[in-house]
Amino acid sequence: MWGSAECFLCNQMSFVCSCPYLTRHLTLAIPIIAGFLFLFVVSALLHTSLSDPGILPRATPEEAAHLERQIDNSGGSSYRPPRTREVLINGQPVKLKYCFSCKMFRPPRTSHCSLCDNCVERFDHHCPWVGNCVGKRNYRFFYMFLLSLSFLTAFIFACVITHLTLRSQRIGLLNVLQESPLLICFFSVWSILGLSGFHTYLVASNLTTNEDIKGSWTTKRGCEETGNPYSYNSALTNCCAVLCGPMPPSLIDRRGYLEMDTEQQPGHKCSPASQGTGAEASLVGCAL
């Protein structure tokens, strides 16, 4: 991903070299369009980076103790809670894994990010481009970032080609190719377009990157192949559900105070932003 970012920066530098020439010989609209696209890219990037991706509050000691008492009362022989539970999603059994860091059963499509040390709803991936997890609350901004970045990169590539064509009429094609970073622009365009295409496929299928890599809904149980229980069997409906659905409220108490856990193991990080109450409430609505 960082290689694609470097290609994009080189692409921007090549546009800076081409823009004055195209403005003089063609139209002033070129830098205006590029500036508008650039501002949209930066806006989507900041929204993705600064938004809560859907972090779930950790269970308080009281909630964790209550859960363990429930396990003990149900006849469990082990002190530690079982690793999985099963709920039905649209008639299909889905396993809920227990998070020993957050002391709760993760709701469906939730994963614990090892970099952020938080459980994130509808976890897609941790993106180094934005320095944040991509999840339920900021995926739409991340997709808009990729889509607008694709338009900007394709526009810059078209400008570089136009600049190359106009200058080649004066000094020759070979001389222009020696000066133009056309090859870098080409790879930059296709790497970003490829990533945008992949996430368009995920949106149309109502999948996450995490589910696609793990093949969560392509494995077979017995003789039956499990399908995606979250898909509406319509690409348009899936797109509307993922990108245009209501924004869920943030569960983070940004003004809350975290007391250090005396039983916490050395070296284990506990995120102040993700500590809170109501971990059991996060499972409400799992069984549909």
C-alpha positions, 0 to 999 in steps of 0.5 A: 500500500505504501508503494501505491502511496509513493506512486500517487505522490510521484503522480502529483509531482508530475501533474505540477509539472504538466499543469502550467503548460496545459493551463497556458495552451488549453484551459484554466478549468484543468487546475480548478477540476484537479483542485476540487478533486484533491480537496474531496480526497483530503476531506474523505481521508480526514473523515476516515482517519478521525472518525470512530470506526465502530469501537466497542467498549470493553466490559467493565469488571462487574460485567465480566464477573457477571458473564463468568457467573452465568457460565458457572451457573450454566454448569460449565466446568471451566472458569474461563468462558467458552470460546464461541457461541452461536446465534442465528442470522437470517436462519443461518448459524453464526459463531460469536467468538469470546474476546479475552482482551475486551472480556466479552463475546464479539457481536457478528462481523466484529474482530479485535484489531491487534494494532488498535487493541480494540474490538471494531464492529463490521471490521474491514481492515486496519489501513496504514493509509489513514492510520485507523481501522476501517469499520462500521462507522467509517467504511463509507468515508473510506470508500469515498476516499478510494473512489475520489482518489481513483478519479483524481489519479485518472484525471492526472494521468489523462493530463500527463498524456495530453501534455506528452502529446502536445509537447511531442509535436514540438520536440519529438516523442522520444525526448518527451518520454525521457522527461515524463514520468509516464510509467510511474503514472501508469502504475499509480493509476492501475494500483489505485483503480484495482483497489477501488474495484476490489472494494466495489465488489465488496460493497456490492456483495455486502462483504468485508475485506476480513471476511473475503480473505478468510473465506467466511461464507465460502466454506462448506458445512457438511454437504451445504455451502454457507452463503453470506447471511448479510447479503440482500441478494441484490448488488444495488440493495447491498450498496445502499445498505453499506453506503447509505444506511443510517450512521450508528452512534459512537459507543465511545465515552470520550470524556470518560476516565479509565482506572488502571486494572491492577490485575492487568498483565504486564505489557498489555495495553488498555485503550482509554477510548474504548473503556466503557459500560454496556458491553453486553448491550452490544449483543442486542440485535445479533439474533435476528 
